């Protein structure tokens, strides 16, 4: 089972699709969680996910917006998609009947 | 982007640096906020290797064990060189060590070369074990610097070795040279001790490098053994542990405490049982014929490990003191007789009197452990008994004491 931050990265990369890279993922995670996401946490977790075979990364093209520097592009692998789905199902199952999860409150 | 953030990011891998600086540019982060982001990633990258045992093995094994040994040898060398320099500066003469100028230079140069090579090898292995990041190598080298103490100049070859450690291949030639240097250093220590004996006109006993010196050399050389183990078998930490363990065990075996004893009071000494046995040439050797000399009588056998350790010492003793009224008699208990003994004697170059003990001898000299060594004083009385491997320094001291008595 992956960790919650790993799940956040997988979900964000999956949603961003071909636009998934360091800066865009960081911005998306901060928007979704309302909390700061450090570059250190982002890149070390990406390395971990890559080592587990859940994502693939490669150096993309340089853009003027980035001062002529290249992006580290991210793509979720099939294993990564399965791991993300498994985590999501577990969170859903664990949240069933919980007040803050909405519906079925006892 | 500020130049100092660029500088900070230079600790990152080139591709990661490119991506991170680009992200910062795109996000519009600069100044201290950008520095915190880059610094955080650098800190995480540097800390990661310390979560594994490898850099700790490097720190303790190289900076602690090997560094301490190198420092000890370097300090002893510095002290000798300092004494030479002071004497030359103040009095314009060479400090007399008992060695000739050439011998002195050979000893010093050998030890300097050995230290420099071992430090280089230590730096190389330190780099490999440290996981390769700048942070781990810096911490490990600081540890080495602290442990080196008086031998801080060794940091130069250690740093060069650490730089070389970035490459993939294992420097087998340097490792083999490092091990050969151990033999050279042993010879230098032996020569220095001989100088001391000459300097003291024989009043100080001839004592070669001992087990502790062997332990120190093993500690200094284990990185070389590690390199050979890694290059030969491509094993991981197990190889390091085994190499170090083997080196330490071997040295520890050399350093094992020998038997010590006290001289028997002159009034309590009994006459040593006499014997008359043929030597290898068929000439009869009598103990009583050696009256007037201090005699070391040693019972041994070719299958006895401890015996083989001490026999070369006894040969050294007779070489040093043979003309001053000292003799050694070896009595073999080998069942194969001369057939077994002759091979051993030829191989080891033992030149003192060697005989084959008979059963009557064993009854006269009652002992139940081998080797068994007796010191017989000039009046033919047993002055000391050693059962087991003798403590070299102890028996040398006792022989010196006995020889002072007319």
Contacts between the chains, C-beta under 8 A, distances in Angstrom:
chain1	res1	chain2	res2	distance
A	21	B	19	7.7
A	22	B	19	5.4
A	22	B	20	7.1
A	22	B	22	7.7
A	22	B	23	4.4
A	23	B	22	7.3
A	23	B	23	3.9
A	23	B	26	4.6
A	23	B	27	5.6
A	26	B	23	6.9
A	26	B	27	7.4
A	27	B	27	7.2
A	38	B	37	6.2
A	38	B	40	5.2
A	38	B	41	7.7
A	39	B	20	5.8
A	39	B	23	6.4
A	39	B	24	7.7
A	39	B	37	4.4
A	39	B	38	7.2
A	39	B	40	6.8
A	39	B	41	5.3
A	40	B	37	7.1
A	40	B	40	3.6
A	40	B	41	3.9
A	40	B	43	7.1
A	40	B	44	4.7
A	41	B	40	7.8
A	41	B	44	7.9
A	43	B	16	6.5
A	43	B	19	7.7
A	43	B	20	7.0
A	43	B	41	5.8
A	44	B	41	7.3
A	44	B	44	5.0
A	44	B	45	7.5
A	44	B	48	7.6
A	59	B	15	5.5
A	59	B	18	7.2
A	59	B	19	7.1
A	62	B	22	7.5
A	63	B	22	7.9
A	65	B	25	7.6
A	65	B	26	5.7
A	66	B	22	3.7
A	66	B	23	7.5
A	66	B	25	5.0
A	66	B	26	4.8
A	67	B	1	6.8
A	67	B	21	7.2
A	67	B	22	6.5
A	67	B	25	4.1
A	69	B	18	5.1
A	69	B	19	7.3
A	69	B	21	5.5
A	69	B	22	3.1
A	69	B	25	6.5
A	70	B	15	7.7
A	70	B	18	5.1
A	70	B	19	6.5
A	70	B	22	6.4
A	71	B	19	6.2
A	71	B	22	6.2
A	71	B	23	7.9
A	72	B	15	7.3
A	72	B	16	7.4
A	72	B	19	3.8
